[in-house]
Structure formats: C-alpha cells, structure tokens
Amino acid sequence: MKIFLDSADLKEVRTAAGWGVLSGVTTNPTLAAKAGARDFKSVLAEICQLVPGAAISAEVVSSDTDSMLNEARELAAVDPQVVVKIPVTPDGLAAVRQLGQEGIRTNVTLVFSTAQAILAAAAGADFVSPFVGRLDDRGEDGLGLVGEIMKVFNTYRYATEVIAASIRTPRQVVGAALAGAHIATVPFKVLQRLFEHPLTAQGIERFRADWELLQGR
C-alpha cells in the first residue's frame, strides 16, 4: 500500500518527503486555509517539486460541471503531477468523464458508499477516496466500506485506485492495508505516529547505553 500525505503545509511535506516514504500528497481548501496558503497554485507547484513524480491531488470548489472543468484545467496546468479532486455528484462525474478524455487525472472525493465508488470508477476516475474517519464519527464502519469497495473493484478489475482518506489513527492505516486499499492518505501527525513503538524507543536507548559501556564511559 502506498502512503500519501494529507496536507498543504510545505514544512510537513518537506519533512515527510525527506523520510522517503511518500508516494503522493492530497490537499483540499480546508487544509490550504489551515496552512495559511494565500496563493494556492504556488503552494501546489512547490509541493510538486518536493515530491517529484508523485501524484499531487488538488480539489475544485465549484459545483457545476462547466465551472469544475475550468477550475480543473487551471489546476492541472500547474504541473503534470497534479490530480484534480472532484466531488462525487452528477455534475462532478460528468466533469471526470470529460477530464479523462483530455488526459487530466482525477480523484473522486467525498465518497461514503460503495455505490458512489462504483459510479466514480464507471466515469473513469483514476482514484476514488472513501472517507474512513468521517464514517466512523457517525458510528458507521469506514474500514468496512474500504474493504467492500476493494472486493467490488477486484471482482470487476476496475483500474481506479482506492485511497483510504480521512484517516485519524495509525490503526486505521493498518486497517486500510488489511482491507486491500491501494493508498492511505494520512495527516502529518498520524504519519509521525506510524514510527512509534515503546519497544523501539527502549531498544534504541539500550543499544546507546551498551555502546557507552563499551567505550568505558
């Protein structure tokens, strides 16, 4: 399973890219506002430079097909790495179909059901993003949805890749992998926590202490 960073913070992207684990980045207007981005296209271009060759998702904010298309073309013009995030609505999927014909990759977002994922794949989406955490917040089974989508996609051999999104915990990352998701997109804090285990920390400290004994300290 590939790991994407869910962020628009250049410092976070730079740090995570330096760890050598990133295969892509996902962004949205909320993340951009949180990061204090004023010129989103400039931020998007910098993210592409920080993670060369990776898929970098950027979201449209329009609601009708024509406006989505115009916005998507502007975002895609920033860099060939850009994947345009489109909401799973009738207008959105009409835009996905047209953008596919133009060679612009798409990530259908705000997916909360297998039916929506099937429609996204049928429209030719390159990626589809079921939101795990938001479903769990409602008492539903977000990872169960990811597994169900994967079962359908594997059965019918859809080319669309599944991105487990709205990830809140390291365990959800593992659950997404067990469910067969192609990708998990995670916030920086969750990515940091994936490294952590008390026995790892204890082992490092023990090795350091033993080395100092060998040095006669």
MDAnalysis code that builds the backbone (N, CA, C; Angstrom):
import MDAnalysis as mda
import numpy as np

u = mda.Universe.empty(651, n_residues=217, atom_resindex=np.repeat(np.arange(217), 3), trajectory=True)
u.add_TopologyAttr("name", ["N", "CA", "C"] * 217)
u.add_TopologyAttr("resid", np.arange(1, 218))
u.add_TopologyAttr("resname", ["MET", "LYS", "ILE", "PHE", "LEU", "ASP", "SER", "ALA", "ASP", "LEU", "LYS", "GLU", "VAL", "ARG", "THR", "ALA", "ALA", "GLY", "TRP", "GLY", "VAL", "LEU", "SER", "GLY", "VAL", "THR", "THR", "ASN", "PRO", "THR", "LEU", "ALA", "ALA", "LYS", "ALA", "GLY", "ALA", "ARG", "ASP", "PHE", "LYS", "SER", "VAL", "LEU", "ALA", "GLU", "ILE", "CYS", "GLN", "LEU", "VAL", "PRO", "GLY", "ALA", "ALA", "ILE", "SER", "ALA", "GLU", "VAL", "VAL", "SER", "SER", "ASP", "THR", "ASP", "SER", "MET", "LEU", "ASN", "GLU", "ALA", "ARG", "GLU", "LEU", "ALA", "ALA", "VAL", "ASP", "PRO", "GLN", "VAL", "VAL", "VAL", "LYS", "ILE", "PRO", "VAL", "THR", "PRO", "ASP", "GLY", "LEU", "ALA", "ALA", "VAL", "ARG", "GLN", "LEU", "GLY", "GLN", "GLU", "GLY", "ILE", "ARG", "THR", "ASN", "VAL", "THR", "LEU", "VAL", "PHE", "SER", "THR", "ALA", "GLN", "ALA", "ILE", "LEU", "ALA", "ALA", "ALA", "ALA", "GLY", "ALA", "ASP", "PHE", "VAL", "SER", "PRO", "PHE", "VAL", "GLY", "ARG", "LEU", "ASP", "ASP", "ARG", "GLY", "GLU", "ASP", "GLY", "LEU", "GLY", "LEU", "VAL", "GLY", "GLU", "ILE", "MET", "LYS", "VAL", "PHE", "ASN", "THR", "TYR", "ARG", "TYR", "ALA", "THR", "GLU", "VAL", "ILE", "ALA", "ALA", "SER", "ILE", "ARG", "THR", "PRO", "ARG", "GLN", "VAL", "VAL", "GLY", "ALA", "ALA", "LEU", "ALA", "GLY", "ALA", "HIS", "ILE", "ALA", "THR", "VAL", "PRO", "PHE", "LYS", "VAL", "LEU", "GLN", "ARG", "LEU", "PHE", "GLU", "HIS", "PRO", "LEU", "THR", "ALA", "GLN", "GLY", "ILE", "GLU", "ARG", "PHE", "ARG", "ALA", "ASP", "TRP", "GLU", "LEU", "LEU", "GLN", "GLY", "ARG"])
u.atoms.positions = np.array([
    [0.837, -1.192, 0.000],
    [0.000, 0.000, 0.000],
    [0.875, 1.245, 0.000],
    [0.506, 2.211, -0.830],
    [1.255, 3.459, -0.902],
    [0.766, 4.439, 0.169],
    [1.680, 5.300, 0.612],
    [1.363, 6.308, 1.608],
    [1.378, 7.689, 0.968],
    [0.265, 8.422, 1.104],
    [0.167, 9.814, 0.708],
    [0.092, 10.660, 1.975],
    [0.548, 11.899, 1.883],
    [0.400, 12.842, 2.989],
    [-0.801, 13.733, 2.709],
    [-1.675, 13.874, 3.693],
    [-2.855, 14.724, 3.552],
    [-2.540, 16.074, 4.186],
    [-2.033, 16.995, 3.385],
    [-1.553, 18.256, 3.927],
    [-1.341, 19.275, 2.812],
    [-1.378, 20.553, 3.204],
    [-0.975, 21.631, 2.297],
    [0.130, 22.453, 2.939],
    [0.701, 21.922, 4.022],
    [1.766, 22.605, 4.762],
    [3.115, 22.215, 4.161],
    [3.810, 23.186, 3.590],
    [5.068, 22.885, 2.899],
    [6.120, 22.297, 3.837],
    [6.149, 22.764, 5.076],
    [7.106, 22.227, 6.043],
    [6.840, 20.746, 6.297],
    [5.567, 20.396, 6.448],
    [5.202, 18.987, 6.660],
    [5.560, 18.144, 5.445],
    [5.248, 18.654, 4.263],
    [5.548, 17.903, 3.038],
    [7.054, 17.707, 2.889],
    [7.818, 18.752, 3.134],
    [9.281, 18.673, 3.016],
    [9.856, 17.632, 3.985],
    [9.371, 17.654, 5.216],
    [9.856, 16.716, 6.227],
    [9.493, 15.286, 5.867],
    [8.236, 15.053, 5.524],
    [7.785, 13.699, 5.198],
    [8.473, 13.171, 3.946],
    [8.672, 14.036, 2.963],
    [9.373, 13.615, 1.747],
    [10.794, 13.181, 2.075],
    [11.406, 13.858, 3.043],
    [12.760, 13.509, 3.448],
    [12.858, 12.146, 4.101],
    [11.767, 11.644, 4.624],
    [11.760, 10.308, 5.239],
    [11.751, 9.198, 4.191],
    [11.446, 9.544, 2.950],
    [11.497, 8.547, 1.883],
    [10.318, 7.608, 1.812],
    [9.188, 7.997, 2.421],
    [8.043, 7.074, 2.460],
    [6.856, 7.549, 1.620],
    [6.925, 8.758, 1.078],
    [5.766, 9.325, 0.385],
    [5.679, 8.910, -1.079],
    [4.451, 8.594, -1.492],
    [4.177, 8.341, -2.906],
    [3.256, 9.399, -3.497],
    [2.793, 10.330, -2.649],
    [1.903, 11.373, -3.142],
    [1.424, 12.257, -2.019],
    [0.645, 13.285, -2.391],
    [0.089, 14.241, -1.441],
    [-1.343, 14.546, -1.855],
    [-2.220, 14.684, -0.869],
    [-3.584, 15.141, -1.143],
    [-3.819, 16.455, -0.402],
    [-4.528, 17.359, -1.042],
    [-4.849, 18.645, -0.434],
    [-6.325, 18.957, -0.660],
    [-6.810, 19.927, 0.081],
    [-8.163, 20.437, -0.141],
    [-8.218, 21.866, 0.397],
    [-9.296, 22.605, 0.126],
    [-9.351, 24.001, 0.572],
    [-9.196, 24.173, 2.080],
    [-9.735, 23.221, 2.855],
    [-9.632, 23.302, 4.314],
    [-8.185, 23.215, 4.756],
    [-7.434, 22.279, 4.176],
    [-6.023, 22.120, 4.532],
    [-5.212, 23.332, 4.097],
    [-5.545, 23.875, 2.934],
    [-4.814, 25.048, 2.446],
    [-5.040, 26.242, 3.360],
    [-6.287, 26.437, 3.790],
    [-6.596, 27.541, 4.695],
    [-5.896, 27.344, 6.036],
    [-5.888, 26.099, 6.515],
    [-5.231, 25.796, 7.786],
    [-3.731, 26.092, 7.717],
    [-3.139, 25.833, 6.563],
    [-1.700, 26.066, 6.389],
    [-1.391, 27.529, 6.101],
    [-2.422, 28.358, 5.970],
    [-2.220, 29.782, 5.716],
    [-1.838, 30.100, 4.289],
    [-2.198, 29.224, 3.350],
    [-1.844, 29.443, 1.950],
    [-2.637, 30.612, 1.373],
    [-1.938, 31.533, 0.742],
    [-2.596, 32.669, 0.096],
    [-2.670, 32.475, -1.410],
    [-1.618, 31.953, -1.988],
    [-1.596, 31.655, -3.417],
    [-1.504, 30.142, -3.557],
    [-2.664, 29.494, -3.663],
    [-2.702, 28.036, -3.625],
    [-1.929, 27.400, -4.776],
    [-1.982, 28.016, -5.944],
    [-1.278, 27.425, -7.087],
    [0.227, 27.415, -6.873],
    [0.754, 28.442, -6.225],
    [2.188, 28.471, -5.926],
    [2.547, 27.381, -4.930],
    [1.694, 27.202, -3.920],
    [1.908, 26.135, -2.942],
    [1.861, 24.778, -3.630],
    [0.902, 24.612, -4.513],
    [0.755, 23.355, -5.251],
    [2.005, 23.065, -6.074],
    [2.532, 24.080, -6.735],
    [3.745, 23.910, -7.547],
    [4.929, 23.514, -6.672],
    [5.041, 24.100, -5.481],
    [6.138, 23.755, -4.576],
    [6.011, 22.329, -4.065],
    [4.780, 21.900, -3.778],
    [4.566, 20.525, -3.327],
    [5.016, 19.552, -4.415],
    [4.696, 19.862, -5.657],
    [5.109, 19.003, -6.774],
    [6.633, 18.890, -6.843],
    [7.323, 19.978, -6.573],
    [8.786, 19.964, -6.589],
    [9.352, 19.158, -5.430],
    [8.666, 19.203, -4.277],
    [9.144, 18.484, -3.098],
    [8.971, 16.980, -3.209],
    [7.962, 16.558, -3.977],
    [7.705, 15.124, -4.154],
    [7.655, 14.838, -5.657],
    [8.799, 14.904, -6.335],
    [8.822, 14.779, -7.802],
    [8.292, 13.429, -8.289],
    [7.494, 13.515, -9.336],
    [6.956, 12.299, -9.949],
    [5.748, 11.717, -9.251],
    [5.363, 12.288, -8.102],
    [4.255, 11.752, -7.323],
    [2.927, 12.374, -7.740],
    [1.841, 11.674, -7.403],
    [0.503, 12.205, -7.650],
    [0.164, 13.228, -6.571],
    [-0.181, 14.436, -6.979],
    [-0.498, 15.514, -6.045],
    [-1.942, 15.953, -6.299],
    [-2.838, 15.635, -5.374],
    [-4.253, 15.939, -5.569],
    [-4.605, 17.332, -5.088],
    [-5.343, 18.068, -5.901],
    [-5.818, 19.403, -5.561],
    [-7.297, 19.482, -5.914],
    [-8.089, 20.060, -5.022],
    [-9.538, 19.975, -5.130],
    [-10.185, 21.209, -5.749],
    [-11.200, 20.964, -6.572],
    [-12.021, 22.061, -7.086],
    [-13.054, 22.449, -6.036],
    [-13.587, 23.655, -6.141],
    [-14.597, 24.109, -5.188],
    [-15.912, 24.467, -5.879],
    [-15.949, 24.375, -7.196],
    [-17.168, 24.683, -7.937],
    [-18.160, 23.534, -7.821],
    [-19.425, 23.811, -8.170],
    [-20.462, 22.785, -8.055],
    [-21.075, 22.364, -9.381],
    [-20.920, 23.175, -10.433],
    [-21.478, 22.804, -11.734],
    [-20.357, 22.318, -12.658],
    [-20.718, 21.511, -13.631],
    [-19.740, 20.837, -14.481],
    [-18.803, 21.811, -15.191],
    [-19.351, 22.832, -15.835],
    [-18.507, 23.750, -16.606],
    [-17.491, 24.465, -15.717],
    [-17.943, 24.902, -14.552],
    [-17.025, 25.595, -13.636],
    [-15.970, 24.638, -13.099],
    [-16.371, 23.408, -12.822],
    [-15.406, 22.404, -12.377],
    [-14.350, 22.165, -13.447],
    [-14.781, 22.083, -14.673],
    [-13.844, 21.842, -15.770],
    [-12.843, 22.986, -15.903],
    [-13.333, 24.199, -15.840],
    [-12.433, 25.354, -15.941],
    [-11.419, 25.365, -14.796],
    [-11.925, 25.107, -13.600],
    [-11.053, 25.092, -12.424],
    [-10.039, 23.951, -12.517],
    [-10.517, 22.786, -12.945],
    [-9.649, 21.616, -13.054],
    [-8.530, 21.842, -14.064],
    [-8.855, 22.455, -15.180],
    [-7.839, 22.719, -16.210],
    [-6.768, 23.677, -15.691],
    [-7.185, 24.652, -14.898],
    [-6.218, 25.589, -14.321],
    [-5.295, 24.880, -13.336],
    [-5.856, 24.005, -12.507],
    [-5.047, 23.262, -11.542],
    [-4.093, 22.309, -12.256],
    [-4.593, 21.613, -13.263],
    [-3.765, 20.652, -13.995],
    [-2.633, 21.336, -14.741],
    [-2.829, 22.592, -15.108],
    [-1.800, 23.335, -15.838],
    [-0.616, 23.693, -14.959],
    [-0.775, 23.594, -13.632],
    [0.319, 23.919, -12.710],
    [1.479, 22.964, -12.888],
    [1.162, 21.668, -13.029],
    [2.206, 20.645, -13.146],
    [1.568, 19.351, -13.609],
    [2.249, 18.555, -14.435],
    [1.696, 17.269, -14.881],
    [1.401, 16.298, -13.738],
    [2.006, 16.533, -12.557],
    [1.772, 15.663, -11.415],
    [0.399, 15.860, -10.786],
    [-0.247, 16.984, -11.090],
    [-1.498, 17.322, -10.412],
    [-2.628, 16.383, -10.819],
    [-3.317, 15.877, -9.804],
    [-4.538, 15.096, -9.961],
    [-5.663, 15.947, -9.395],
    [-6.733, 16.111, -10.147],
    [-7.803, 17.008, -9.711],
    [-8.848, 16.245, -8.913],
    [-9.121, 16.748, -7.702],
    [-10.137, 16.142, -6.844],
    [-11.506, 16.713, -7.199],
    [-12.452, 15.813, -7.443],
    [-13.797, 16.183, -7.865],
    [-14.802, 15.494, -6.937],
    [-15.822, 16.197, -6.440],
    [-16.810, 15.550, -5.576],
    [-17.699, 14.575, -6.351],
    [-18.188, 13.559, -5.651],
    [-18.997, 12.533, -6.306],
    [-20.452, 12.996, -6.415],
    [-20.675, 13.865, -7.400],
    [-22.010, 14.373, -7.718],
    [-22.240, 14.125, -9.204],
    [-23.491, 14.231, -9.682],
    [-23.717, 14.077, -11.118],
    [-22.876, 15.050, -11.949],
    [-22.833, 16.313, -11.545],
    [-22.008, 17.289, -12.266],
    [-20.535, 16.931, -12.157],
    [-20.137, 16.459, -10.977],
    [-18.739, 16.089, -10.775],
    [-18.311, 14.950, -11.671],
    [-19.140, 13.919, -11.769],
    [-18.759, 12.772, -12.588],
    [-18.809, 13.094, -14.079],
    [-19.679, 14.007, -14.479],
    [-19.657, 14.477, -15.877],
    [-18.320, 15.158, -16.159],
    [-17.825, 15.919, -15.182],
    [-16.522, 16.567, -15.330],
    [-15.402, 15.533, -15.366],
    [-15.509, 14.508, -14.542],
    [-14.500, 13.440, -14.516],
    [-14.379, 12.786, -15.884],
    [-15.513, 12.475, -16.494],
    [-15.506, 11.845, -17.814],
    [-14.813, 12.736, -18.840],
    [-15.143, 14.024, -18.852],
    [-14.553, 14.954, -19.815],
    [-13.066, 15.138, -19.564],
    [-12.691, 15.266, -18.301],
    [-11.278, 15.458, -17.973],
    [-10.456, 14.235, -18.362],
    [-11.031, 13.062, -18.211],
    [-10.340, 11.848, -18.635],
    [-10.057, 11.863, -20.127],
    [-11.011, 12.367, -20.894],
    [-10.822, 12.461, -22.343],
    [-9.741, 13.476, -22.705],
    [-9.508, 14.420, -21.802],
    [-8.478, 15.427, -22.026],
    [-7.125, 15.029, -21.451],
    [-7.077, 13.857, -20.847],
    [-5.817, 13.384, -20.279],
    [-5.495, 13.950, -18.916],
    [-6.488, 14.507, -18.232],
    [-6.303, 15.055, -16.884],
    [-6.777, 14.021, -15.866],
    [-5.894, 13.638, -14.963],
    [-6.232, 12.626, -13.967],
    [-7.146, 13.191, -12.888],
    [-7.999, 12.323, -12.344],
    [-8.980, 12.763, -11.351],
    [-9.010, 11.838, -10.142],
    [-9.387, 12.434, -9.018],
    [-9.563, 11.735, -7.749],
    [-10.958, 12.098, -7.256],
    [-11.890, 11.148, -7.307],
    [-13.259, 11.432, -6.871],
    [-13.317, 11.326, -5.348],
    [-13.754, 12.421, -4.728],
    [-13.667, 12.546, -3.282],
    [-15.046, 12.639, -2.639],
    [-15.032, 12.662, -1.293],
    [-16.262, 12.684, -0.504],
    [-17.133, 11.468, -0.799],
    [-16.474, 10.323, -0.889],
    [-17.162, 9.055, -1.145],
    [-17.498, 8.395, 0.187],
    [-18.777, 8.058, 0.369],
    [-19.236, 7.456, 1.624],
    [-20.033, 6.169, 1.405],
    [-20.045, 5.667, 0.175],
    [-20.752, 4.417, -0.086],
    [-20.091, 3.683, -1.248],
    [-20.312, 2.371, -1.288],
    [-19.776, 1.570, -2.391],
    [-20.439, 1.962, -3.710],
    [-21.715, 2.303, -3.655],
    [-22.423, 2.726, -4.869],
    [-21.746, 3.947, -5.486],
    [-21.376, 4.910, -4.647],
    [-20.685, 6.101, -5.150],
    [-19.344, 5.737, -5.773],
    [-18.627, 4.813, -5.148],
    [-17.330, 4.388, -5.681],
    [-17.487, 3.714, -7.036],
    [-18.529, 2.913, -7.196],
    [-18.783, 2.243, -8.472],
    [-19.049, 3.279, -9.569],
    [-19.850, 4.288, -9.235],
    [-20.131, 5.342, -10.215],
    [-18.854, 6.082, -10.610],
    [-17.998, 6.356, -9.632],
    [-16.743, 7.048, -9.916],
    [-15.876, 6.234, -10.865],
    [-15.774, 4.938, -10.604],
    [-14.987, 4.064, -11.482],
    [-15.594, 4.004, -12.878],
    [-16.919, 3.947, -12.938],
    [-17.599, 3.895, -14.236],
    [-17.353, 5.167, -15.042],
    [-17.194, 6.292, -14.352],
    [-16.937, 7.564, -15.032],
    [-15.485, 7.695, -15.470],
    [-14.632, 6.780, -15.014],
    [-13.234, 6.800, -15.434],
    [-12.281, 7.472, -14.476],
    [-12.674, 7.611, -13.200],
    [-11.792, 8.236, -12.219],
    [-10.502, 7.432, -12.068],
    [-9.398, 8.119, -11.898],
    [-8.122, 7.446, -11.654],
    [-8.019, 6.988, -10.206],
    [-8.607, 7.775, -9.298],
    [-8.611, 7.457, -7.879],
    [-10.009, 7.704, -7.319],
    [-10.334, 7.004, -6.241],
    [-11.567, 7.253, -5.515],
    [-11.220, 7.257, -4.029],
    [-11.792, 8.218, -3.293],
    [-11.406, 8.418, -1.892],
    [-12.576, 8.218, -0.931],
    [-12.742, 7.012, -0.395],
    [-13.713, 6.813, 0.681],
    [-13.188, 7.409, 1.988],
    [-14.059, 8.090, 2.722],
    [-13.664, 8.808, 3.944],
    [-13.914, 7.920, 5.166],
    [-12.863, 7.361, 5.699],
    [-12.953, 6.415, 6.807],
    [-13.379, 7.091, 8.107],
    [-12.615, 8.102, 8.528],
    [-12.861, 8.732, 9.821],
    [-14.225, 9.368, 9.942],
    [-14.673, 10.023, 8.893],
    [-15.965, 10.712, 8.972],
    [-17.107, 9.707, 9.120],
    [-16.966, 8.536, 8.488],
    [-17.980, 7.496, 8.669],
    [-17.942, 6.957, 10.094],
    [-16.738, 6.722, 10.605],
    [-16.613, 6.235, 11.982],
    [-17.222, 7.226, 12.967],
    [-17.094, 8.526, 12.682],
    [-17.673, 9.543, 13.555],
    [-19.190, 9.395, 13.667],
    [-19.797, 8.838, 12.619],
    [-21.250, 8.642, 12.597],
    [-21.653, 7.268, 13.121],
    [-20.682, 6.521, 13.605],
    [-20.972, 5.186, 14.097],
    [-21.039, 4.139, 12.999],
    [-20.584, 4.499, 11.791],
    [-20.541, 3.554, 10.686],
    [-19.146, 2.946, 10.577],
    [-18.979, 1.993, 9.674],
    [-17.727, 1.240, 9.561],
    [-16.938, 1.713, 8.351],
    [-16.047, 2.695, 8.575],
    [-15.274, 3.253, 7.470],
    [-14.363, 2.247, 6.806],
    [-13.638, 1.468, 7.595],
    [-12.734, 0.470, 7.015],
    [-13.515, -0.660, 6.355],
    [-14.699, -0.952, 6.886],
    [-15.554, -1.946, 6.228],
    [-15.945, -1.496, 4.838],
    [-16.191, -0.186, 4.685],
    [-16.509, 0.360, 3.363],
    [-15.328, 0.188, 2.415],
    [-14.123, 0.484, 2.900],
    [-12.932, 0.323, 2.054],
    [-12.819, -1.125, 1.579],
    [-13.017, -2.066, 2.490],
    [-12.942, -3.482, 2.120],
    [-14.002, -3.872, 1.110],
    [-15.205, -3.340, 1.267],
    [-16.292, -3.648, 0.337],
    [-15.989, -3.098, -1.053],
    [-15.488, -1.860, -1.105],
    [-15.120, -1.261, -2.394],
    [-14.035, -2.083, -3.068],
    [-13.032, -2.493, -2.296],
    [-11.944, -3.284, -2.873],
    [-12.453, -4.616, -3.421],
    [-13.388, -5.228, -2.722],
    [-13.945, -6.501, -3.206],
    [-14.622, -6.312, -4.563],
    [-15.394, -5.248, -4.690],
    [-16.080, -4.973, -5.956],
    [-15.070, -4.636, -7.052],
    [-14.120, -3.760, -6.729],
    [-13.140, -3.346, -7.738],
    [-12.293, -4.524, -8.202],
    [-11.913, -5.395, -7.282],
    [-11.108, -6.568, -7.665],
    [-11.927, -7.544, -8.502],
    [-13.202, -7.685, -8.166],
    [-14.071, -8.594, -8.919],
    [-14.207, -8.150, -10.369],
    [-14.391, -6.848, -10.554],
    [-14.638, -6.323, -11.898],
    [-13.397, -5.685, -12.526],
    [-12.288, -5.789, -11.811],
    [-10.990, -5.330, -12.321],
    [-11.017, -3.871, -12.774],
    [-11.613, -3.047, -11.947],
    [-11.586, -1.609, -12.223],
    [-10.155, -1.105, -12.106],
    [-9.772, -0.205, -12.979],
    [-8.423, 0.363, -12.936],
    [-8.299, 1.456, -11.876],
    [-9.419, 1.966, -11.391],
    [-9.431, 3.033, -10.394],
    [-8.759, 2.585, -9.100],
    [-7.845, 3.405, -8.581],
    [-7.179, 3.088, -7.318],
    [-7.964, 3.669, -6.143],
    [-7.979, 2.931, -5.044],
    [-8.733, 3.335, -3.859],
    [-7.799, 3.988, -2.844],
    [-8.138, 5.227, -2.468],
    [-7.385, 5.967, -1.458],
    [-8.211, 5.996, -0.177],
    [-7.751, 5.330, 0.867],
    [-8.413, 5.425, 2.169],
    [-8.103, 6.808, 2.740],
    [-9.137, 7.631, 2.873],
    [-8.956, 9.026, 3.300],
    [-9.621, 9.259, 4.648],
    [-9.465, 10.480, 5.159],
    [-9.999, 10.832, 6.474],
    [-9.497, 9.837, 7.523],
    [-8.194, 9.613, 7.504],
    [-7.548, 8.687, 8.441],
    [-7.194, 9.446, 9.719],
    [-7.518, 8.869, 10.861],
    [-7.309, 9.548, 12.138],
    [-6.259, 8.887, 13.026],
    [-6.001, 7.596, 12.817],
    [-5.120, 6.868, 13.730],
    [-4.198, 5.919, 12.956],
    [-3.055, 5.546, 13.549],
    [-2.195, 4.545, 12.921],
    [-2.921, 3.230, 12.674],
    [-3.810, 2.850, 13.584],
    [-4.532, 1.590, 13.417],
    [-5.404, 1.623, 12.171],
    [-5.950, 2.784, 11.846],
    [-6.748, 2.888, 10.626],
    [-5.879, 2.723, 9.383],
    [-4.624, 3.154, 9.455],
    [-3.702, 2.944, 8.334],
    [-3.493, 1.447, 8.123],
    [-3.249, 0.737, 9.222],
    [-3.070, -0.720, 9.134],
    [-4.353, -1.380, 8.636],
    [-5.493, -0.899, 9.153],
    [-6.772, -1.453, 8.710],
    [-7.014, -1.240, 7.230],
    [-6.604, -0.085, 6.717],
    [-6.743, 0.182, 5.285],
    [-5.888, -0.790, 4.469],
    [-4.687, -1.064, 4.970],
    [-3.818, -2.020, 4.285],
    [-4.424, -3.422, 4.305],
    [-4.970, -3.811, 5.460],
    [-5.595, -5.136, 5.564],
    [-6.831, -5.240, 4.675],
    [-7.505, -4.109, 4.476],
    [-8.688, -4.101, 3.607],
    [-8.312, -4.115, 2.130],
    [-7.005, -3.947, 1.840],
    [-6.535, -4.009, 0.460],
    [-6.469, -2.687, -0.264],
    [-6.630, -1.558, 0.460],
    [-6.580, -0.254, -0.202],
    [-5.251, -0.068, -0.927],
    [-5.305, 0.564, -2.081],
    [-4.076, 0.836, -2.828],
    [-3.225, 1.892, -2.120],
    [-3.920, 2.827, -1.452],
    [-3.267, 4.011, -0.878],
    [-3.972, 4.391, 0.422],
    [-3.210, 4.909, 1.376],
    [-3.793, 5.597, 2.535],
    [-3.213, 6.994, 2.550],
    [-4.064, 7.998, 2.654],
    [-3.573, 9.371, 2.763],
    [-3.759, 9.811, 4.202],
    [-2.677, 10.243, 4.838],
    [-2.697, 10.446, 6.285],
    [-2.188, 11.836, 6.671],
    [-2.731, 12.424, 7.736],
    [-2.198, 13.685, 8.241],
    [-0.781, 13.489, 8.768],
    [-0.045, 14.577, 8.846],
    [1.354, 14.506, 9.273],
    [1.490, 13.884, 10.661],
    [0.626, 14.268, 11.593],
    [0.724, 13.735, 12.950],
    [0.523, 12.221, 12.987],
    [-0.373, 11.731, 12.158],
    [-0.583, 10.278, 12.101],
    [0.622, 9.597, 11.465],
    [1.184, 10.219, 10.431],
    [2.377, 9.660, 9.793],
    [3.515, 9.559, 10.798],
    [3.701, 10.576, 11.618],
    [4.724, 10.531, 12.659],
    [4.500, 9.361, 13.606],
    [3.258, 9.150, 13.978],
    [2.931, 8.097, 14.949],
    [3.146, 6.694, 14.399],
    [3.170, 6.568, 13.078],
    [3.424, 5.245, 12.491],
    [4.818, 4.725, 12.841],
    [5.737, 5.626, 13.134],
    [7.099, 5.227, 13.502],
    [7.193, 4.721, 14.938],
    [6.222, 5.093, 15.752],
    [6.373, 4.952, 17.190],
    [5.981, 3.574, 17.731],
    [6.833, 3.060, 18.632],
    [6.505, 1.894, 19.448],
    [7.411, 1.944, 20.668],
    [6.877, 1.724, 21.855],
    [7.721, 1.834, 23.057],
    [8.914, 0.892, 23.055],
    [8.769, -0.282, 22.465],
    [9.894, -1.222, 22.445],
    [11.001, -0.740, 21.513],
    [10.644, -0.022, 20.464],
    [11.668, 0.573, 19.589],
    [12.468, 1.608, 20.363],
    [11.761, 2.490, 21.069],
    [12.443, 3.515, 21.864],
    [13.331, 2.886, 22.943],
    [12.801, 1.842, 23.596],
    [13.586, 1.163, 24.632],
    [14.827, 0.499, 24.035],
    [14.659, -0.095, 22.862],
    [15.781, -0.767, 22.213],
    [16.879, 0.206, 21.832],
    [16.487, 1.359, 21.294],
    [17.474, 2.378, 20.924],
    [18.244, 2.836, 22.162],
    [17.520, 3.078, 23.233],
    [18.164, 3.541, 24.467],
    [19.099, 2.477, 25.040],
    [18.682, 1.227, 24.954],
    [19.534, 0.135, 25.457],
    [20.808, 0.005, 24.633],
    [20.694, 0.074, 23.312],
    [21.878, -0.007, 22.455],
    [22.830, 1.147, 22.743],
    [22.256, 2.345, 22.953],
    [23.091, 3.504, 23.239],
    [23.833, 3.327, 24.574],
    [23.116, 2.845, 25.583],
    [23.727, 2.643, 26.895],
    [24.831, 1.591, 26.833],
    [24.584, 0.498, 26.105],
    [25.595, -0.566, 25.999],
    [26.816, -0.074, 25.229],
    [26.597, 0.755, 24.207],
    [27.729, 1.293, 23.447],
    [28.597, 2.175, 24.330],
    [27.956, 2.973, 25.165],
    [28.734, 3.825, 26.060],
    [29.534, 3.008, 27.069],
    [28.968, 1.873, 27.497],
    [29.734, 0.969, 28.388],
    [30.962, 0.432, 27.678],
    [30.798, 0.063, 26.411],
    [31.941, -0.462, 25.637],
    [33.037, 0.597, 25.470],
    [32.638, 1.856, 25.429],
    [33.586, 2.941, 25.283],
    [34.211, 3.361, 26.626],
    [33.766, 2.687, 27.703],
    [34.322, 2.976, 29.029],
    [33.796, 4.258, 29.624],
    [32.603, 4.677, 29.219],
    [32.031, 5.927, 29.751],
    [31.247, 5.665, 31.024],
])
